[in-house]
Amino acid sequence: MEKQKNAVGRRKEAVTRVFLSKGDGNISINGKDYKTYFPLVYLQNQVEAPFKSIEAADKFDVVVNATGGGVKGQAEAVKLGIARALLQVNPEYRPALKEAGLLTRDPRSVERKKPGKKKARKSFQFSKR
């Protein structure tokens, strides 16, 4: 790998730009280490998932710019971005990443509020008489 690879990950309203380069396993998100940015263990596991699936945990350095959404959306967006950047590094990683389900963007997002209703689906109480 001659230079850094970059990719975009998205989930709900969260957008992350991922920059991947050869290194020794440092992952920083918005200037902080990922373990301080995502203090919950299951979110840290989301970020590490692409590296675990190809067994390359300490071969790459990752710098991420994350905007929008909440912490869970950002963690899943980072996961997708890292997986896409790893594909640019080596296309042979595709079967392992695909089997782990890391190359699919989750299309679910918040449904819009409809006019005449309280929320997207919640309606006012119905009274027959």
C-alpha positions, 0 to 999 in steps of 0.5 A: 500500500503506497499511500492512505486509502479513504472511504465514506461510511453512513448510518442514519444521519451519521457520516464518517470519512475514514482514512486508512494507512499502514501502521500499528493499530491506532484508531482515532476518531475526531482527534480522540482514541476510539476507546475514549470516543466510544466508552461502551464496549459494544461500540468499540467492538463495532469499530474493531469488527472489520479488522477481526474478520480479516485478522489484521488488527494491528496492521493499519492506522485509522483516522476518522472524521465523524459528524451527525447522528448519535454514538451508535450510528457513528460507530456503525458508520465507522465500521462500514467506512473501515470495511470499504477502505480495506477493500481498496487496500486488498480486494481479496478481503471481500469474502471475509468482510461480506460473510461478516455482513460488513459491506452492507449499508443499513438503509433503515432511518427515521420515518418522517412525521405525517401531517395530521398525526402526532408522530410518524405513525401515532394517531390521536385516540379514536372514539366511536361515540 
